Amino acid sequence: MNQPYADGAAAYRSAYVRGLTPDPDLWIDEWADEFQRIPREAGAAEPGKYRTDRTPYAREPMRCLSPAHPSKRVVTMVASQLMKTQIGLNWIGACIHQAPANILALLPSLGLAKRVSSRISKNIDVVPELKRRVAKARSRDARNTMDTKEFEGGTLYCTTAGSAANLAELAARYIYGDEIDRWEIDLNGEGDPIEIAEARGSTFGRRAKFYYSSSPTIKGVSKIADLFEQSDQRHFYVPCPHCRHMQVLEWESLKYNDDASRVDYLCANDECNAQIEESSKAWMLANGEWRAHAEGDGETVGFYLNALYAPLGWVSWAGMAKQYMKAKRAQDRGDLEPMQVFYNTRLARVWDSAQEMTKASELKARAEDYPLGFVPRGGLILTVAVDTQGDRLEMLVIAWGEGMERWVVDHQVIVGNPSEQRTWDLLDEKLKQRYRHASGVELGIAAVGIDSGGHHTDEVYQFARMRRWRNVFALKGHSKPGRPVIAQRPSKVDVTWQGKTEKGGVELWMIGTDTAKDWIYNRYPLVDGPGALHFSRDLADDFYDQCVAERKITRYVRGHKRTEYVKPKADRNEGLDLLVYNLSMAHFLGLNRYSVNDWARLKQAVSQSSLFADPVEQTSSPAQPAPAPERTEQPAARQPTQPSSPFGRRFSRSSYLTRPQR
């Protein structure tokens, strides 16, 4: 039997004509109402034919995503489980059906990308108009896989935003970024992933469309909040069923009793003040409208919506009230995470952790009437921290007392290039300085920690190498959570010409910066007693700002939760770093393990004579000073063989000072 051959010319003409056909005038919301289906296999609460009227607030964002709309960028800063992902699915389906081109869907992690890709596949299977256009999945055909779906006129790529290669290897007219606040802040050192992603659509000019959705996270680092700020900032206004006054639903106007058995919304109209029942919400949503609160940049439209707008049967007002009360109880116990989750996922608001932190003005108001260079009566032992900068060294002296109570004794800036020996000579002279105690005796420095993580690592190593017997150490911060304030043992950095570790070489101590900052921030509110920090009236105003420059945030890296400290780019944080290094030196000396008897011996020694005076004669090696009565010798590092001694845990010895001269 003769088989007819395909007419290549006819197929070419047909495709050519379709390519010349302009994008259809059917809006995305109209397409969704006519064609979209929600598959039962996706586990959705309301499967079947999609109806925009169920979530009326989703209509305008879909209109703005339509090819005929002049907007270039659509941003939805919306509470969880309201409309964000479904709008994305409707947009992708309508584009494949009506205006095909390459589509790039970006998710914060590979696991989430696979789940969304699976959801898209199930959506395609239940919509005949899409199923006919998308290539069928085949085991030996790469046209339809988990992360790639080829259709007539383009290809859908669903992948993670965690790799610069994923964002740079193809051109796409449509780019969908979901949960962008969980993306990397700086993508492999190549910059903002949003800017990298949008560069993929640059060849399409004004025809390109970008859709970004997410619940916000932390103030100052939230990407969706930044995008919303540059948009026209639209809010959804709904009428009061009693007075028809148009208003935005705000959490502060929700009124409820102690057990949330009665929850109503108070009308914003002062002449009405009616209590609106939740049963009226369906009518309110159907008669609502979006209103812009800003002019924006002219190409970005933004939509804000909290969970108070959730349709009946979804998140209830009573459920939100109960969640808030539970988070408030946790907050009162010092656990802020449940309240942050409520703010981000229910109220769609950024969480400002600084609201819960001690402010610089509060620290400054507590400054006490003692001058810098003087040790108040409670201070018993001194440590020093040194921070290296490009044009200076900053030195902070802390006096430690019983229960790890602290006093800022001195803060000096040594102006000079750390690459020059003169700068380090000036530091050395200052470290030999003694500070007069309130009892009349003079105290010397017990331990010194110097930051080696900057651009002058070799200079720090050399300075610490020759002064180990004085407990001068090179430090390096490590921000991994759960690390101890100071490592149990140092890393040997120096090696011989044979590649072996130099026994008497420089020691590098690793510092658990996140652990140290938790300890410091948790004790800022303390005014007196164990753990409290006292400030001198002579400190500069910006020192207090530096002490609270960083915020503790929660973000996601490749889908995994990470809690860390960050600071605004323009702020300085040297004061906080110096407090961290001083805390590490206190742990080096074992002050955190001192008993009442240990502190009592220190108090007695300070009241009798200079606790850290150098011996008059040096009859032994510098690492083993000659004993003197009443413990007037330079304290050695801590030795594990004498746990009851206030200075008996670690022991330092420098072969650089004892090796024979040739």
C-alpha positions in Angstrom: 0.0 0.0 0.0 1.3 3.4 -0.9 2.0 5.7 2.0 1.7 9.5 1.4 4.8 11.5 2.0 4.7 14.6 4.2 4.6 17.8 2.3 7.6 19.7 3.6 6.8 22.9 1.8 3.3 22.9 3.3 4.6 22.3 6.8 7.1 25.1 6.3 4.5 27.6 5.1 2.1 26.7 8.0 4.8 27.2 10.6 6.0 30.4 8.9 2.5 31.8 9.0 2.0 30.9 12.6 5.3 32.6 13.4 4.1 35.8 11.8 0.8 35.7 13.6 0.7 38.3 16.5 0.3 37.3 20.1 -3.4 36.6 20.8 -5.5 39.2 22.7 -6.8 36.6 25.2 -5.7 37.7 28.7 -4.1 35.1 31.0 -7.0 35.1 33.4 -9.4 34.6 30.6 -7.3 31.7 29.3 -7.2 30.2 32.8 -11.0 30.3 33.2 -11.5 28.7 29.8 -8.7 26.1 29.6 -7.0 25.6 33.0 -7.6 22.5 35.1 -6.2 21.6 38.5 -5.2 17.9 38.5 -6.4 15.7 41.3 -3.0 14.0 41.2 -1.3 17.2 42.4 -3.0 16.8 45.8 -4.7 20.2 45.5 -7.5 21.0 48.0 -9.9 22.0 45.2 -9.1 20.0 42.0 -11.1 20.4 38.8 -11.8 23.4 36.6 -10.0 26.5 37.6 -12.1 29.6 38.5 -10.5 33.0 39.0 -13.6 34.1 40.9 -12.5 31.8 43.7 -9.5 34.2 44.2 -10.6 37.4 42.6 -7.4 39.2 43.7 -5.4 36.9 41.3 -7.1 38.4 38.2 -5.1 41.6 37.9 -1.6 40.0 38.4 -2.5 37.6 35.6 -3.6 40.4 33.3 -0.3 42.2 33.9 1.5 38.9 32.9 -0.3 38.8 29.6 1.8 39.4 26.5 -0.4 42.4 25.5 0.2 44.2 28.8 2.9 46.9 28.8 4.5 45.9 32.1 7.8 44.1 31.9 8.1 42.8 35.5 5.4 41.5 37.8 6.1 41.1 41.5 3.9 39.3 44.1 4.9 39.7 47.7 2.1 37.5 49.1 1.5 35.3 52.1 1.9 31.5 51.6 -0.7 29.4 49.9 -2.7 32.2 48.4 -2.0 32.6 44.7 1.7 32.8 43.8 2.4 29.4 42.3 -0.9 28.9 40.6 -0.5 32.3 38.8 2.8 31.0 37.6 1.2 27.7 36.3 -1.5 29.6 34.5 1.0 32.0 32.9 3.2 29.1 31.7 0.2 27.2 30.3 -1.1 30.3 28.5 2.3 31.1 27.0 2.8 27.5 25.7 -0.7 27.6 24.2 -0.9 31.2 22.8 2.5 32.9 22.6 5.2 30.1 22.7 8.8 31.0 23.4 11.5 29.8 25.8 10.5 29.7 29.4 12.9 29.6 32.3 11.5 28.6 35.7 13.9 29.1 38.6 13.5 27.6 42.1 15.7 28.0 45.2 16.7 24.3 45.4 16.9 21.3 43.1 14.4 19.4 45.2 11.8 22.1 44.9 12.6 22.5 41.2 11.7 18.8 40.7 8.5 19.1 42.6 7.4 22.2 40.6 8.4 20.5 37.3 6.3 17.5 38.3 3.4 19.7 39.1 3.7 21.4 35.6 3.8 17.9 34.0 0.6 16.9 35.7 -1.0 20.2 34.7 0.0 19.6 31.1 -1.5 16.1 31.1 -5.0 17.3 32.2 -5.2 20.3 29.8 -5.7 18.9 26.2 -4.6 22.1 24.5 -1.2 21.8 26.3 -0.9 18.0 26.0 -1.1 18.3 22.2 1.6 20.9 22.0 4.2 19.5 24.5 6.4 16.6 23.3 5.5 13.3 25.0 7.9 11.9 27.6 10.1 9.1 26.2 12.9 7.1 27.9 15.3 7.8 25.0 14.1 11.2 24.0 15.4 14.3 25.8 12.6 16.5 24.5 10.5 15.9 27.6 12.3 15.2 30.8 11.9 16.2 34.4 13.6 19.6 33.9 13.0 20.2 30.2 9.8 20.2 28.3 9.9 21.0 24.6 6.9 22.4 22.7 6.2 23.9 19.4 7.9 27.4 19.4 10.0 26.9 22.5 11.2 24.9 25.5 10.4 25.1 29.2 13.4 24.8 31.5 12.8 24.1 35.2 15.9 24.3 37.3 17.6 25.8 40.4 18.7 29.4 40.8 21.7 28.2 42.8 24.1 27.9 39.9 25.3 30.7 37.7 25.5 28.3 34.7 21.8 27.6 35.0 21.1 31.3 34.5 23.6 32.0 31.8 23.4 29.3 29.2 20.2 30.1 27.3 18.0 32.9 26.2 14.4 33.0 27.4 11.5 35.4 26.8 9.6 34.4 29.9 11.4 34.0 33.3 9.6 32.8 36.4 11.4 33.1 39.7 9.6 31.4 42.6 10.5 32.0 46.3 13.3 34.3 45.4 13.9 35.2 49.1 15.4 31.7 49.4 17.8 32.3 46.6 21.5 32.9 47.1 22.3 36.6 47.9 25.4 36.6 45.8 25.6 33.8 43.2 29.1 32.3 43.3 30.6 35.8 43.6 29.1 36.8 40.2 26.4 39.1 41.6 22.7 39.3 42.1 21.0 36.2 40.6 17.9 38.3 39.6 20.1 40.5 37.4 21.8 37.5 35.9 18.4 35.9 35.2 17.0 39.0 33.5 20.0 39.2 31.3 18.7 36.0 29.6 15.7 37.9 28.3 17.6 41.0 27.1 17.4 40.0 23.4 13.6 40.1 23.5 13.5 43.7 24.5 10.1 44.9 25.7 8.5 41.6 24.7 10.3 39.9 27.7 8.3 39.1 30.8 9.6 38.5 34.3 7.5 37.1 37.1 8.8 37.0 40.7 6.9 35.7 43.7 7.9 35.0 47.3 6.9 35.5 50.9 9.3 38.1 52.4 12.0 37.3 55.0 14.3 39.7 56.7 14.4 43.5 56.4 17.5 44.6 54.5 18.1 41.3 52.7 14.6 40.4 51.3 14.8 40.4 47.5 11.0 40.4 47.0 10.7 43.4 49.3 13.3 45.3 47.3 11.5 44.5 44.0 8.2 45.5 45.6 9.7 48.8 46.6 10.6 49.7 43.0 7.1 48.7 41.8 3.9 50.7 41.9 3.1 48.9 45.2 -0.5 47.8 44.7 -2.7 46.8 47.7 -6.1 45.1 47.5 -9.0 47.3 48.8 -12.3 45.7 49.8 -15.5 47.3 50.9 -17.1 47.1 54.3 -20.4 45.2 54.0 -22.0 47.8 56.3 -20.8 51.2 55.0 -19.1 50.3 51.7 -15.9 52.0 52.8 -13.0 50.7 50.8 -10.0 49.6 52.9 -7.0 47.4 53.1 -7.2 44.5 55.5 -4.5 45.0 58.2 -3.6 42.6 61.0 -3.9 45.3 63.7 -7.6 45.7 63.0 -8.4 42.1 63.7 -10.2 41.7 67.1 -10.4 38.5 69.0 -10.9 37.1 72.5 -8.5 35.1 74.5 -9.4 31.7 73.0 -10.1 33.1 69.5 -13.7 31.8 69.7 -14.9 35.1 68.5 -12.9 36.9 65.8 -14.1 40.0 63.9 -12.6 42.7 61.8 -13.0 46.3 62.8 -14.0 48.6 59.9 -11.4 51.4 59.3 -14.2 54.0 58.8 -14.4 56.0 62.1 -18.0 56.8 61.4 -18.8 53.1 61.1 -16.5 51.0 63.3 -18.6 48.0 62.6 -17.3 44.5 63.5 -17.2 42.6 60.2 -17.7 38.8 60.4 -15.5 36.5 58.3 -18.6 35.2 56.5 -18.8 38.5 54.6 -15.3 38.0 53.1 -16.5 36.3 49.9 -18.6 39.3 49.0 -15.8 41.6 50.0 -13.3 39.9 47.8 -15.6 39.8 44.8 -16.1 43.6 45.1 -12.4 44.4 45.8 -9.9 46.3 43.6 -6.2 46.9 43.4 -4.9 50.4 44.0 -1.3 51.6 43.6 0.5 53.3 46.4 3.5 54.5 44.4 4.5 55.5 40.9 7.2 52.9 40.6 9.9 52.6 37.9 7.4 52.5 35.1 7.9 48.9 34.1 7.4 46.9 37.4 3.9 46.2 38.9 3.9 44.9 42.4 1.1 43.2 44.5 1.0 42.8 48.2 -1.5 40.5 50.0 -1.6 39.0 53.4 -3.5 35.9 54.6 -6.5 37.9 55.9 -7.7 37.8 52.3 -7.6 34.0 52.0 -10.9 32.6 50.6 -13.4 31.0 53.0 -12.3 27.4 53.7 -8.6 28.2 53.5 -6.7 30.1 56.3 -9.3 31.4 58.7 -9.1 34.5 60.8 -9.4 32.4 64.0 -6.5 30.2 62.8 -4.3 33.2 62.3 -5.2 34.6 65.8 -4.3 31.3 67.4 -1.0 31.1 65.5 -0.2 34.7 66.5 -0.9 34.0 70.2 1.3 30.9 70.1 4.1 32.8 68.5 3.7 35.6 71.1 4.2 33.1 73.9 7.3 31.8 72.3 8.6 35.3 71.8 8.1 36.1 75.5 10.3 33.1 76.2 13.0 34.5 74.0 12.3 32.3 70.9 11.7 34.7 68.0 11.5 32.2 65.1 7.7 31.5 65.4 6.9 35.2 65.2 9.2 35.6 62.2 7.4 32.8 60.5 4.0 34.4 61.2 5.2 37.8 59.9 6.7 36.3 56.7 4.2 33.6 55.8 0.9 35.0 57.1 1.3 38.8 57.1 3.7 38.9 54.1 5.8 41.4 56.0 9.6 41.6 56.4 10.8 40.7 59.8 13.0 43.4 61.4 15.1 41.5 63.9 16.5 44.9 65.0 13.2 45.6 66.7 14.0 42.8 69.2 17.6 43.8 69.6 19.2 46.3 72.0 19.7 49.6 70.1 22.9 51.6 70.0 21.1 54.5 71.7 20.3 52.3 74.7 23.9 51.2 75.1 25.1 54.8 74.9 22.6 55.9 77.5 24.2 53.4 79.9 27.7 54.8 79.6 29.2 55.1 83.0 31.3 57.9 84.6 34.7 56.4 84.4 37.5 57.5 81.9 39.1 55.3 79.3 42.4 53.9 80.5 41.0 53.2 84.0 40.0 49.8 85.3 36.8 49.9 87.5 36.8 48.0 90.8 35.0 45.0 89.4 37.5 44.4 86.6 40.2 41.7 87.6 41.9 40.6 84.4 42.5 42.3 81.0 42.3 41.0 77.5 43.0 42.8 74.2 41.5 42.4 70.7 43.1 43.9 67.6 41.3 44.3 64.3 43.3 44.8 61.1 42.1 47.3 58.4 43.7 48.5 55.3 44.9 51.8 56.8 44.9 51.2 60.6 44.8 48.8 63.5 42.0 49.1 66.1 42.6 47.9 69.7 40.0 47.2 72.4 40.9 46.4 76.0 38.3 44.6 78.1 38.4 44.1 81.9 36.8 40.9 83.0 35.2 40.4 86.4 33.3 37.7 88.3 30.7 35.9 86.2 32.2 37.3 83.0 31.1 40.8 83.7 32.9 43.2 81.4 34.2 46.8 81.3 35.5 48.6 78.2 38.8 49.9 79.5 40.4 51.3 76.3 39.7 51.8 72.6 42.5 53.1 70.4 43.0 53.4 66.7 46.6 53.1 65.4 46.7 54.9 62.1 49.2 53.4 59.7 49.6 50.8 57.0 49.7 47.3 58.5 52.2 46.3 55.8 54.8 48.7 57.5 56.7 47.5 60.5 56.3 50.9 62.2 52.6 50.3 62.6 53.2 47.0 64.5 55.9 48.6 66.6 53.4 51.1 67.8 51.0 48.3 68.6 53.6 46.5 70.6 54.3 49.5 72.7 50.6 49.9 73.5 50.3 46.2 74.4 53.0 46.7 77.1 51.0 49.5 78.7 49.6 48.9 82.2 46.2 50.1 83.3 45.6 51.5 86.8 43.0 49.6 88.8 40.5 51.3 91.2 42.5 49.7 94.1 45.7 51.5 93.0 47.5 48.6 91.5 48.5 48.3 87.8 47.2 45.5 85.6 49.0 44.2 82.5 47.5 42.4 79.5 46.8 38.7 80.0 46.0 37.6 76.4 45.9 39.3 73.0 43.9 38.1 70.0 44.6 39.6 66.5 42.4 39.2 63.5 44.3 37.5 60.7 41.4 37.2 58.2 42.1 40.4 56.2 44.8 41.3 53.7 47.7 41.3 56.2 47.7 37.7 57.3 51.5 37.3 57.0 52.1 40.5 59.1 49.8 39.2 61.8 51.5 35.8 61.8 54.9 37.4 62.2 53.8 39.6 65.1 52.2 36.7 66.9 55.0 34.3 66.2 57.5 36.3 68.2 55.2 37.0 71.1 53.6 33.7 71.9 55.1 33.7 75.4 53.1 36.9 76.0 49.9 35.1 74.9 49.6 37.0 71.6 47.7 34.9 69.1 46.5 35.1 65.5 42.7 34.5 65.2 40.5 33.7 62.3 36.7 33.7 62.5 34.5 30.8 61.4 30.8 31.6 60.9 29.5 28.0 61.0 26.8 27.6 63.7 27.6 25.5 66.7 31.3 26.1 66.7 32.9 26.8 70.1 33.9 30.3 70.9 37.5 29.2 70.5 38.9 25.9 69.2 40.2 23.3 71.6 43.6 23.5 70.0 45.2 25.7 67.4 46.3 25.0 63.9 50.0 25.0 63.1 50.5 27.3 60.2 54.3 27.3 59.8 56.0 24.4 57.9 59.6 23.5 57.4 61.4 23.3 54.0 60.6 19.6 54.2 56.9 20.3 54.3 56.6 19.3 58.0 54.8 21.3 60.6 57.1 23.6 62.6 56.7 22.8 66.2 57.4 26.2 67.4 55.7 28.0 64.6 52.8 30.4 64.7 49.5 29.1 66.0 46.2 30.1 64.4 43.1 29.9 66.6 39.7 29.4 65.0 36.9 31.4 66.5 33.2 30.5 66.4 31.9 33.9 65.5 28.2 33.1 65.4 28.4 31.4 68.9 30.3 34.4 70.3 27.9 36.9 68.8 24.9 35.0 70.2 26.6 35.3 73.7 27.3 39.0 73.2 23.9 40.0 71.8 22.0 38.0 74.4 23.8 39.9 77.2 23.4 43.5 75.8 20.2 44.0 77.8 22.0 43.3 81.0 22.8 46.4 83.0 24.7 44.9 85.9 25.9 41.5 87.2 27.3 38.4 85.4 27.7 38.9 81.6 26.9 42.6 81.7 28.9 45.0 79.5 29.9 48.5 80.9 30.8 51.4 78.6 33.0 54.4 79.4 31.6 57.9 78.8 34.7 58.6 76.7 33.7 56.2 73.9 32.9 57.7 70.5 29.2 57.7 69.4 29.9 55.4 66.4 31.4 52.7 68.6 27.9 51.9 69.9 26.6 51.7 66.3 29.4 49.3 65.5 28.5 47.0 68.4 25.0 46.4 67.1 25.7 46.7 63.3 24.8 43.1 62.5 21.4 41.3 62.4 20.7 37.7 62.9 18.8 36.4 59.9 17.4 33.1 58.6 17.9 32.4 54.9 18.0 29.3 52.7 20.9 28.0 50.8 20.1 25.3 48.2 16.9 24.7 50.1 18.6 24.3 53.5 17.9 26.7 56.3 20.8 28.7 57.5 20.9 31.2 60.4 23.7 33.8 60.3 24.7 37.4 61.1 24.7 40.0 58.3 25.3 43.7 58.3 24.2 46.4 55.8 26.9 47.1 53.3 27.6 50.6 54.4 27.8 50.0 58.2 30.9 49.4 60.2 31.1 46.5 62.6 34.7 46.7 64.0 33.3 47.2 67.6 31.4 43.9 67.4 34.4 42.1 66.0 36.6 43.4 68.8 34.1 42.2 71.4 34.1 38.7 69.7 37.9 38.5 69.8 38.0 39.6 73.4 35.5 36.9 74.3 37.6 34.3 72.6 40.7 35.4 74.7 38.6 35.1 77.9 37.7 31.5 76.9 41.4 30.9 76.1 42.2 31.9 79.7 39.4 29.7 80.9 37.5 32.6 82.6 34.2 31.1 81.5 35.0 28.1 83.8 36.1 30.0 86.8 34.6 29.1 90.2 33.8 31.4 93.0 37.1 30.5 94.7 39.0 31.4 91.5 37.5 34.8 91.3 38.1 35.3 95.1 41.8 34.6 94.6 41.9 37.2 91.8 40.2 39.8 93.9 42.6 39.2 96.7 45.6 39.4 94.4 44.4 42.7 92.9 43.8 44.2 96.3 47.4 43.3 97.4 49.7 43.9 94.5 50.0 44.2 90.7 48.7 40.9 89.4 50.5 40.9 86.1 53.7 42.8 86.8 56.7 41.4 85.0 59.4 39.7 87.1 62.3 41.8 88.0 64.8 39.2 86.8 64.4 36.7 84.0 66.3 33.6 85.1 64.5 31.1 82.9 63.1 30.9 79.4 60.4 33.4 78.5 57.8 30.6 78.4 58.6 29.7 82.1 58.9 32.9 84.1 60.5 32.7 87.5 58.0 32.2 90.3 57.3 35.2 92.5 55.3 35.5 95.7 51.6 36.4 95.6 51.4 35.4 92.0 53.0 38.5 90.5 54.4 36.8 87.5 53.1 36.9 83.9 50.4 34.2 83.6 51.3 31.3 81.4 48.7 29.9 79.0 46.3 27.3 80.4 47.7 23.9 81.4 45.3 20.9 81.5 47.4 19.5 84.5 46.3 22.3 86.8 42.5 22.8 86.4 42.2 24.6 89.7 44.7 27.3 88.8 43.1 30.5 87.3 45.7 30.3 84.5 46.3 26.7 84.1 44.9 25.3 80.9 46.9 26.0 77.7 50.6 26.4 77.5 52.6 28.3 74.8 56.2 27.9 74.0 58.2 29.5 71.2 61.2 27.7 69.7 62.0 30.9 67.8 63.2 32.4 71.0 65.0 29.4 72.4 66.8 28.0 69.3 70.6 28.4 69.4 72.0 31.4 67.6 74.4 30.7 64.7 
